[in-house]
Amino acid sequence: MSARQCSEPTAGFGMLQQFARRERPLERCELCSEAVRPDHPHLIELAQRRIVCTCEACAILFSGQGVKFKRIPRRVRSLQGFNLTEAEWNGLMVPINMAFFFKSSLEGRVVALYPSPAGATESQLALDSWNDIVARNAILNEMEPDVEGLLVNRLGYSRGYSKAEYYLLPIDECYKLVGLIRLHWKGLSGGTEVWRELGEFFSGLKAKATEVSPQMKEAARIAEGSHA
């Protein structure tokens, strides 16, 4: 084998190394175009329900101006022992076993959305059904309007291989889930890729979630009353 033949693979490998070392394009603030760090803040534009990537300065500046934007918090809470009956779930009129709910300050109501291959789809929510659920899960009263949501995952539960999951989490995580399904769904059943992505998404949520009791606020109120 000639020296030239030996050098060609080496040169090709060197090019691959250079390609691998190339940095990913910097994400930029959508309000001022400054580069942002990977864990940059998000705002939500309320009227459009649009998630906006921002730098720290713009997150502080714009989240305090009127009602156009609100800053999205980062906390994720896993609601262990969430109290939801089959009849109440059916009363929410969600056609699949996954949905998220948030309080809209502009519309003055709770909005129910479920992910689909076409994006986030709204389900008409019966107010009485929601109020009954809040009455037994007092922590839902702490859900910040517009920027936090209740995420319900009953996919595994409906198939009999896992418990239902309930999270209070940032609203951008809910829309991240919607985007994941829209991007990876294939055919009628979704395909193996989307189910793998869903598994990774919920594994990630569990890893960063703090476990809390859905009745925590009510328990604290009762305790205060007993010491009065």
C-alpha positions in Angstrom: 0.0 0.0 0.0 1.4 3.4 -1.0 2.1 6.2 1.5 -0.6 8.2 -0.4 -3.2 5.5 0.2 -2.3 5.4 3.9 -2.6 9.2 4.3 -6.1 9.5 2.8 -8.0 7.7 5.6 -5.9 9.7 8.2 -6.8 12.9 6.5 -10.5 11.9 6.4 -10.4 11.0 10.1 -8.9 14.4 10.8 -11.8 16.1 9.0 -14.3 14.1 11.0 -12.6 15.2 14.2 -12.8 18.9 13.1 -16.5 18.5 12.3 -17.2 16.9 15.6 -15.4 19.8 17.4 -17.5 22.4 15.7 -19.7 24.2 18.2 -23.4 24.2 17.7 -24.9 27.5 16.6 -25.5 29.8 19.5 -29.1 30.3 20.6 -30.0 34.0 20.8 -32.4 36.0 22.8 -35.6 36.6 20.7 -36.0 40.1 22.1 -32.5 41.6 21.8 -30.5 39.0 19.7 -27.8 38.5 22.4 -26.4 35.0 22.7 -28.0 33.0 25.6 -26.7 30.2 27.7 -28.2 26.7 27.3 -30.3 27.0 30.4 -31.7 30.4 29.4 -34.9 31.8 30.8 -38.2 31.6 28.9 -41.1 34.0 28.8 -44.6 33.3 27.6 -46.4 35.8 25.3 -49.9 35.5 26.8 -52.1 36.4 23.9 -50.4 34.0 21.5 -49.4 31.3 24.0 -45.9 31.6 22.5 -42.8 30.6 24.3 -40.0 33.2 23.9 -36.3 32.4 24.5 -34.6 35.3 26.3 -31.4 36.4 28.0 -31.5 37.1 31.7 -31.7 40.9 31.2 -34.7 40.7 28.9 -36.4 38.2 31.1 -36.3 40.6 34.0 -37.2 43.7 31.9 -40.1 42.4 29.8 -41.7 40.1 32.4 -42.5 43.2 34.5 -44.2 45.2 31.7 -48.0 44.9 31.6 -49.6 41.6 30.7 -47.9 40.8 27.4 -45.2 38.6 28.8 -44.7 36.5 32.0 -41.6 34.7 33.1 -41.8 31.0 33.3 -40.5 29.4 36.5 -38.3 26.3 36.6 -39.7 24.2 39.5 -41.1 20.7 38.7 -43.3 19.0 41.3 -44.4 15.4 41.2 -47.8 15.0 42.8 -47.8 11.7 44.7 -51.2 10.4 45.7 -53.1 12.8 43.4 -56.8 12.2 43.8 -58.6 11.7 40.5 -61.4 9.2 39.9 -62.2 7.6 36.5 -65.5 9.5 36.5 -63.7 12.8 37.0 -61.2 12.1 34.3 -64.0 11.2 31.9 -65.8 14.4 33.0 -62.8 16.4 31.8 -63.7 15.3 28.2 -60.1 14.6 27.1 -60.1 12.1 24.2 -56.7 10.6 25.0 -54.9 9.6 28.2 -52.6 12.6 28.4 -53.4 16.3 28.8 -52.2 19.5 30.6 -54.3 22.2 32.2 -53.4 25.8 33.1 -55.2 28.9 34.3 -55.5 31.6 31.6 -55.4 35.1 33.2 -56.6 36.7 29.9 -59.5 34.3 29.4 -60.4 34.0 33.1 -60.7 30.2 32.9 -58.8 26.9 33.1 -57.7 25.7 29.6 -57.3 22.0 28.9 -55.0 20.9 26.0 -53.8 17.6 24.8 -50.9 16.8 22.6 -51.5 15.4 19.1 -49.6 14.9 15.8 -51.1 18.2 14.7 -50.0 20.1 17.8 -51.8 21.2 21.0 -55.5 20.6 20.7 -58.0 22.2 23.1 -60.7 20.2 24.9 -63.8 21.9 26.3 -63.4 21.8 30.0 -66.4 21.5 32.3 -65.8 23.9 35.2 -67.6 21.8 37.7 -65.4 18.8 37.0 -62.3 20.9 37.5 -63.5 22.4 40.7 -64.3 19.0 42.1 -60.7 17.9 41.5 -59.2 21.1 43.0 -61.4 20.5 46.1 -59.5 17.3 46.9 -56.1 18.4 45.6 -55.5 21.7 47.2 -52.1 22.2 45.8 -53.7 23.1 42.5 -54.7 26.4 44.1 -50.9 27.2 44.0 -50.6 26.7 40.3 -49.4 30.1 38.9 -51.7 31.4 36.1 -50.3 31.2 32.6 -46.8 29.9 33.5 -47.5 26.6 35.3 -49.6 23.6 34.3 -50.9 20.4 35.6 -49.6 17.6 33.4 -51.5 14.3 33.5 -50.0 11.1 32.0 -52.3 8.1 32.1 -50.9 6.3 29.0 -49.2 3.5 31.0 -52.1 3.4 33.5 -54.6 2.9 30.8 -52.6 -0.1 29.5 -52.1 -1.6 32.9 -48.3 -1.4 33.2 -47.7 1.7 35.3 -49.3 4.2 37.7 -50.7 7.5 36.4 -48.3 10.4 36.7 -49.2 14.0 37.7 -46.9 17.0 37.7 -47.1 20.7 38.4 -44.5 22.1 36.1 -43.4 25.0 33.9 -45.7 25.6 31.0 -42.8 25.4 28.5 -42.3 21.8 29.5 -45.9 21.1 28.4 -45.3 22.6 25.0 -42.0 20.8 24.8 -44.0 17.6 25.1 -46.4 18.7 22.4 -43.5 19.5 20.1 -41.9 16.1 20.8 -45.0 14.2 19.7 -45.6 16.4 16.7 -42.0 15.9 15.5 -41.6 12.2 16.1 -45.1 10.8 15.5 -45.3 8.4 12.5 -48.3 6.6 11.0 -51.4 5.7 13.0 -49.8 4.4 16.2 -46.9 6.9 16.5 -44.1 4.5 15.8 -41.3 3.2 18.1 -39.4 6.5 18.0 -42.1 8.7 19.6 -42.7 6.2 22.4 -39.0 6.1 23.1 -38.9 9.9 23.2 -41.9 10.0 25.5 -40.2 7.6 27.9 -37.1 9.8 28.0 -39.1 12.9 28.5 -41.0 11.5 31.6 -37.8 9.9 32.9 -36.2 13.4 32.8 -39.2 14.9 34.6 -38.9 12.4 37.4 -35.2 13.0 37.8 -35.7 16.8 38.4 -39.0 16.7 40.2 -39.6 17.3 43.9 -42.2 15.0 45.3 -45.1 16.8 47.1 -48.5 15.9 48.4 -51.4 17.2 46.4 -53.2 17.8 49.7 -50.2 19.7 51.2 -51.9 23.1 51.4 -55.0 21.7 52.9 -53.1 19.8 55.5 -51.2 22.9 56.5 -54.5 24.8 56.9 -55.9 22.1 59.1 -52.7 22.1 61.2 -52.8 25.8 61.7 -56.5 25.6 62.8 -55.6 22.9 65.4 -53.1 25.2 67.0 -55.3 28.2 67.0 
